[in-house]
Amino acid sequence: MEKTSQLPSFSEALRFWLKLGFVSFGGPAGQIAIMHQEIVDNRRWISERRFLHALNFCMVLPGPEAQQLATYIGWLMHGVRGGIAAGALFVLPSLFILIGLSWIYIAFGHVPMVAALLYGIKPAVTAIVAHAAYRIGSRVLKKPALWAIAILAFAAIFALKAPFPLIVLIAALLGVIGGKLIPAQFQGAKSAHGSSDATDEINDEIVGLAHIQFRWSRLITITVIGLSLWLVPMLVLFQNYGWTGMPTQIGWFFTKAALLTLGGAYAVLPYIYQGVVEHYAWLSPTQLIDGLALGESTPGPLIMLVAFVGFVGAYLQGLFGADSLFWAGAFGASLATWFTFLPSFLFIFIGAPLIEMTHNELKFTAPLTAITAAVVGVIINLLLFFAYHVFWKTGFSGTFDWAAAGVSLLMAVLLFHCKRTVIEVILLAMTIGLAIYGISYFTL
């Protein structure tokens, strides 16, 4: 007889979410696959139908969909405390790992072994970004109108240096107009994660739980608490550092970034680049690429790149003085993480009870489809940016790095043709980086 669903105890779920936080490699697709296999297939805590319903909701939200899905499932099983535990443990291991790696990078980045690892990883990241553009584009760009939006978005950010929020706004407006005039051109894309039998008949204990029932009083309470958790830290930062102070601007900038993360972390990377490199000058272009390389090689959502940005920026600014550089960096990383992920929790705790009122399948609206199409063009611009800085380290007037290009091409073959995972590609690239530096060392 097939095992029916049985909700775990809170402590049992807590152990699972902690483990997931340390093994969640592979980007959102890999992370969602791990959750599906463990929660639906192996442990049978929730049904396939309910898992897909939650996933569809998370896919139309700004923010990291895998982290939000973990938060949603934790909330389903154990209410708000379950959602906080699942979402926080999905992020915290990555935060602590990235604080350590960021410190090693900024303090010892010129040590030959560290430089060798980064030399291999950066070309791999270029291939990974190319693969991300292909993966999203193949899922979304099914109609000529969507291709046109992607091309216009690329031209706007590449040639006109248009800010990412403006591109998102214009794409949404085009989606609204196009959805009315030519609706067939703006039909939403299907989930990239696939599905099995949506009529799964697992006995679902969740249906009768009180916390999933929608109540206005609960919605108002959560909204007030959530806004307070944003406003109070911002007021404290403003009082201590002023509006233009770096900590206050970290809070403000990453709040905006969190609300613009439609289409995954790669979609918001151009906005982060425009902000932290061009506007604030907290990091150099090379440092941002290095941060993405570290983010790709650690568990957790890729948007945890923000922790690296916060650490390196605050470290270099010396917020707490020359004797406390590490603690300044840790403070910056924690701030960036807090303001990036707080909206994700609020979206789930506010929206999930509304979504649970109906189990009709959610579909992408025309504006969201148009935004996702624009994201493809923006990611291609990001790819060119990475390729330029990786293959021509001193600009077009310098020499072309054939070794880096070869590594990138090899990683692309492994991703596109051999279907290898991101973590496998990163590990191989690190090994190649060490080998190239070793050969260079012994031939000098």
C-alpha positions in Angstrom: 0.0 0.0 0.0 1.3 3.4 -1.0 2.4 5.6 1.9 0.0 8.5 2.5 1.1 12.0 3.5 1.9 12.6 7.1 3.0 16.0 8.3 6.4 16.0 10.1 6.9 17.4 13.6 8.4 20.9 13.7 11.7 19.6 14.9 11.8 17.0 12.1 11.1 19.7 9.5 13.7 22.0 11.1 16.4 19.3 10.7 15.4 18.9 7.0 15.5 22.7 6.3 18.9 23.0 8.0 20.3 20.1 5.8 18.8 21.7 2.7 20.5 25.0 3.4 23.9 23.2 3.1 23.2 21.1 0.1 21.1 23.5 -2.1 23.5 23.8 -5.0 22.5 23.9 -8.7 20.5 27.2 -8.9 16.7 27.4 -8.5 16.0 24.5 -10.9 18.3 22.2 -8.9 17.0 23.5 -5.5 13.4 23.0 -6.5 14.2 19.5 -7.8 15.8 18.6 -4.5 12.7 19.8 -2.5 10.4 18.0 -4.9 12.2 14.7 -4.5 12.6 14.9 -0.8 9.3 16.5 0.3 6.9 15.0 -2.3 8.4 11.8 -3.5 10.5 10.5 -0.6 8.9 11.9 2.6 5.4 12.6 1.1 4.8 15.5 3.4 2.7 17.3 0.9 1.0 16.3 -2.4 2.3 16.9 -5.9 -0.7 19.1 -6.6 -0.1 21.4 -3.6 3.6 21.6 -4.3 3.0 22.7 -7.9 0.3 25.2 -6.8 2.8 26.8 -4.4 5.5 26.8 -7.1 3.3 28.5 -9.6 2.6 31.3 -7.1 6.3 31.7 -6.2 7.3 31.9 -9.9 5.3 35.1 -10.4 6.7 36.8 -7.3 9.8 39.0 -7.3 12.5 37.4 -5.4 14.3 34.0 -5.3 11.6 31.4 -6.2 13.3 28.4 -4.5 13.7 30.3 -1.2 10.1 31.5 -1.4 8.9 28.0 -2.2 10.7 26.6 0.9 9.1 29.4 2.9 5.7 28.6 1.5 6.0 24.9 2.2 7.3 25.6 5.7 4.3 27.9 6.3 1.9 25.3 4.9 3.1 22.7 7.4 3.7 24.7 10.5 2.4 28.3 10.0 4.5 31.4 10.3 7.2 29.9 12.5 7.6 27.1 9.9 7.9 29.6 7.1 10.5 31.6 9.0 12.5 28.5 9.8 12.4 27.1 6.2 13.2 30.5 4.6 15.9 31.5 7.0 17.7 28.2 7.0 17.7 28.2 3.2 19.7 31.5 3.4 21.8 31.5 6.7 24.3 28.8 5.8 25.1 30.6 2.5 25.4 33.9 4.4 28.0 32.6 6.9 29.9 30.8 4.1 29.9 33.9 1.9 31.1 36.1 4.8 34.0 33.8 5.3 34.8 33.5 1.5 34.4 37.3 1.1 36.9 37.9 3.9 39.4 35.5 2.3 38.9 37.1 -1.1 39.3 40.7 0.0 42.1 40.0 2.5 44.0 37.3 0.6 42.8 37.6 -2.9 46.3 38.0 -4.3 47.5 34.8 -2.8 48.4 32.6 -5.7 46.1 29.7 -4.8 43.0 32.0 -4.4 43.9 33.8 -7.6 44.2 30.4 -9.4 40.7 29.3 -8.2 39.1 32.6 -9.4 40.9 32.4 -12.7 39.2 29.1 -13.4 35.8 30.1 -12.0 35.3 33.4 -13.9 35.3 31.9 -17.4 32.9 29.2 -16.0 30.5 31.9 -14.8 30.5 33.4 -18.3 29.3 30.1 -19.6 26.8 29.8 -16.8 25.3 33.2 -17.6 25.1 32.2 -21.3 23.3 29.0 -20.3 20.9 31.0 -18.1 20.0 33.3 -21.0 19.4 30.2 -23.2 17.3 28.4 -20.6 15.0 31.4 -19.9 14.9 32.5 -23.6 13.9 29.0 -24.8 11.1 28.9 -22.3 9.8 32.4 -22.9 10.6 33.6 -26.5 7.9 31.6 -28.3 6.3 34.5 -30.2 7.6 37.3 -32.4 6.3 40.0 -30.1 8.3 38.6 -27.2 11.4 38.4 -29.4 10.9 42.0 -30.2 10.7 43.0 -26.6 13.9 41.1 -25.8 15.8 42.8 -28.6 14.5 46.3 -27.6 15.5 45.6 -23.9 19.0 44.6 -25.0 19.3 47.7 -27.2 18.0 49.9 -24.4 20.5 48.7 -21.8 23.5 48.2 -24.1 23.3 51.3 -26.3 21.2 53.7 -24.3 22.4 52.6 -20.8 18.7 52.7 -19.7 18.2 51.8 -16.0 16.8 48.4 -15.3 13.7 49.6 -13.5 12.7 51.7 -16.5 13.1 48.6 -18.8 10.9 46.6 -16.5 8.3 49.3 -16.4 8.2 49.7 -20.2 8.1 45.9 -20.8 5.1 45.7 -18.4 3.3 48.4 -20.2 3.9 46.7 -23.5 2.6 43.5 -22.0 -0.6 45.2 -20.8 -1.2 46.8 -24.3 -0.1 43.7 -26.2 -2.2 41.4 -24.0 -5.3 43.3 -25.0 -4.5 43.9 -28.7 -2.7 40.6 -29.6 -3.3 38.3 -26.6 -2.0 35.2 -28.5 1.4 36.8 -28.6 1.6 37.1 -24.8 0.5 33.7 -23.6 2.5 32.8 -20.4 5.3 30.4 -20.4 5.0 27.1 -18.7 7.0 26.1 -15.6 10.5 25.2 -16.4 10.5 22.6 -13.7 8.0 20.3 -15.2 5.3 18.4 -13.3 4.0 14.9 -12.8 0.5 13.9 -12.2 -1.3 17.0 -10.9 -4.3 14.8 -9.9 -2.2 13.2 -7.2 -4.5 11.8 -4.5 -2.2 11.8 -1.5 -4.2 12.3 1.7 -3.6 15.9 2.4 -3.7 16.8 6.2 -3.1 20.5 5.4 -6.6 21.3 4.2 -8.1 21.6 7.7 -5.3 23.5 9.4 -6.4 26.8 10.8 -3.4 28.8 9.8 -4.0 28.4 6.1 -7.4 30.0 6.3 -7.5 33.6 5.1 -8.3 36.2 7.8 -8.2 39.9 7.4 -7.0 40.4 11.0 -4.0 38.1 10.4 -3.2 39.8 7.1 -3.2 43.3 8.7 -1.1 42.0 11.6 1.5 40.4 9.4 1.6 43.5 7.1 2.2 45.9 10.1 4.9 43.7 11.6 6.6 43.2 8.2 6.6 46.9 7.4 7.9 47.6 11.0 10.8 45.1 10.4 11.8 47.2 7.4 11.1 50.7 8.8 12.7 50.4 12.2 16.1 49.3 10.9 16.0 52.0 8.2 15.3 54.7 10.8 18.1 53.5 13.0 20.5 53.5 10.1 19.3 57.0 9.0 19.7 58.3 12.6 23.3 56.9 12.9 24.6 57.4 9.3 22.3 59.8 7.6 20.5 59.2 4.3 23.6 59.2 2.2 25.6 57.0 4.5 26.6 53.7 3.1 24.6 51.5 5.6 21.4 53.4 4.9 22.0 53.2 1.2 22.6 49.5 1.4 19.2 49.1 3.0 17.5 51.3 0.4 19.2 49.9 -2.6 18.7 46.2 -1.8 15.1 46.8 -0.9 14.6 48.1 -4.4 16.6 45.2 -5.8 14.4 42.7 -4.0 11.3 44.2 -5.6 12.8 44.0 -9.0 14.0 40.4 -9.0 11.4 39.2 -11.6 12.8 36.3 -13.6 15.4 35.2 -11.2 18.7 36.4 -9.8 20.3 36.8 -13.3 17.6 39.3 -14.2 18.5 41.6 -11.3 22.2 41.4 -11.8 22.3 44.3 -14.3 20.5 46.5 -11.8 23.0 45.5 -9.1 25.8 46.2 -11.5 24.4 49.7 -12.4 24.0 50.4 -8.7 27.1 49.1 -6.9 29.6 49.6 -9.7 28.4 52.6 -11.7 26.4 54.7 -9.2 27.8 54.0 -5.7 31.3 52.6 -6.8 31.3 50.2 -3.9 32.9 47.5 -6.1 34.9 47.4 -9.3 33.5 45.4 -12.3 36.1 42.7 -11.7 35.1 42.4 -8.0 31.5 42.0 -9.0 32.4 39.1 -11.4 34.4 37.5 -8.6 31.5 37.8 -6.3 29.2 36.1 -8.7 31.8 33.3 -9.1 31.8 32.8 -5.3 28.0 32.9 -5.2 27.8 30.2 -7.9 30.1 27.9 -5.9 28.2 28.1 -2.6 24.8 26.6 -1.6 21.8 28.8 -1.4 20.1 31.2 -3.9 22.4 33.0 -6.3 21.0 36.4 -5.1 23.2 35.8 -2.1 25.7 37.7 -4.2 24.3 40.6 -2.2 26.1 39.4 0.9 29.4 39.6 -1.0 28.6 43.1 -2.3 27.7 44.2 1.2 30.8 42.7 2.8 33.3 44.0 0.3 31.7 47.4 0.1 31.6 47.9 3.8 35.1 46.4 4.3 36.7 48.7 1.7 34.9 51.7 3.2 36.2 50.9 6.7 32.9 51.6 8.4 34.2 50.7 11.9 37.8 51.8 11.4 40.9 50.1 10.3 41.0 47.7 13.2 37.5 46.3 12.6 37.4 45.7 8.9 36.0 42.1 9.2 33.2 43.2 11.4 32.4 46.1 9.1 32.2 43.6 6.2 30.0 41.2 8.2 27.7 44.1 9.1 27.4 45.1 5.5 26.7 41.5 4.4 24.0 41.1 7.0 22.3 44.4 6.1 22.3 43.5 2.4 20.8 40.0 3.2 18.2 41.4 5.6 16.8 44.0 3.2 16.9 41.6 0.2 15.0 38.7 1.8 12.6 40.5 4.1 10.2 41.2 1.2 10.2 37.6 0.1 8.9 36.5 3.5 6.2 39.2 3.5 5.1 38.1 0.0 4.5 34.6 1.2 2.9 35.3 4.6 0.6 37.9 3.0 -0.1 36.2 -0.3 -0.2 32.5 0.6 -3.5 32.5 2.5 -5.1 34.3 -0.4 -3.7 31.7 -2.9 -4.8 28.8 -0.7 -8.4 30.1 -1.1 -8.4 28.6 -4.6 -6.4 25.8 -6.2 -7.0 27.0 -9.8 -3.6 26.9 -11.6 -2.0 30.3 -11.6 -0.9 31.6 -15.1 1.6 34.2 -16.1 -0.1 37.4 -17.0 0.8 39.3 -20.2 2.8 42.0 -18.3 4.9 39.4 -16.5 5.5 37.5 -19.7 6.7 40.7 -21.4 9.0 41.4 -18.4 10.5 38.0 -18.6 11.1 38.5 -22.3 12.9 41.8 -21.6 14.9 40.0 -18.9 16.4 37.8 -21.7 17.8 40.8 -23.5 19.1 42.2 -20.3 20.9 39.0 -19.4 22.6 38.9 -22.9 23.9 42.4 -22.2 25.3 41.0 -18.9 26.9 38.1 -20.7 28.8 40.5 -23.0 29.9 42.5 -20.0 31.3 39.4 -18.3 32.9 38.2 -21.5 34.7 41.5 -22.1 36.1 41.7 -18.6 37.1 38.0 -18.5 38.6 37.6 -22.0 40.1 41.1 -22.3 41.4 42.0 -18.8 43.0 45.3 -19.9 40.4 46.2 -22.6 40.3 45.6 -26.3 43.7 47.2 -26.6 45.2 44.4 -24.6 45.8 40.8 -25.4 43.0 38.2 -25.7 43.1 35.5 -22.9 42.9 32.3 -25.0 43.1 30.1 -22.0 40.1 31.8 -20.3 38.2 31.5 -23.5 39.0 27.8 -23.8 37.8 27.2 -20.3 34.6 29.1 -20.9 34.0 27.1 -24.2 34.6 23.8 -22.4 32.2 24.7 -19.6 29.6 25.8 -22.1 29.8 22.4 -23.8 29.4 20.7 -20.4 26.3 22.8 -19.6 24.6 22.8 -23.0 25.5 19.4 -24.4 26.5 17.2 -21.5 23.8 18.6 -19.2 26.2 18.8 -16.2 25.2 20.7 -13.1 26.5 24.1 -12.1 28.4 22.8 -9.1 30.2 20.2 -11.3 31.2 22.8 -13.8 32.5 25.1 -11.0 34.5 22.4 -9.4 36.1 21.4 -12.7 36.8 25.0 -13.5 38.5 25.5 -10.2 40.7 22.4 -10.9 41.6 23.8 -14.3 42.5 27.2 -12.8 44.9 25.5 -10.4 46.4 23.5 -13.2 47.0 26.5 -15.4 48.6 28.5 -12.6 50.7 25.4 -11.7 52.0 25.1 -15.3 52.7 28.9 -15.4 54.6 28.6 -12.1 56.8 25.8 -13.2 57.6 27.2 -16.7 58.7 30.6 -15.4 
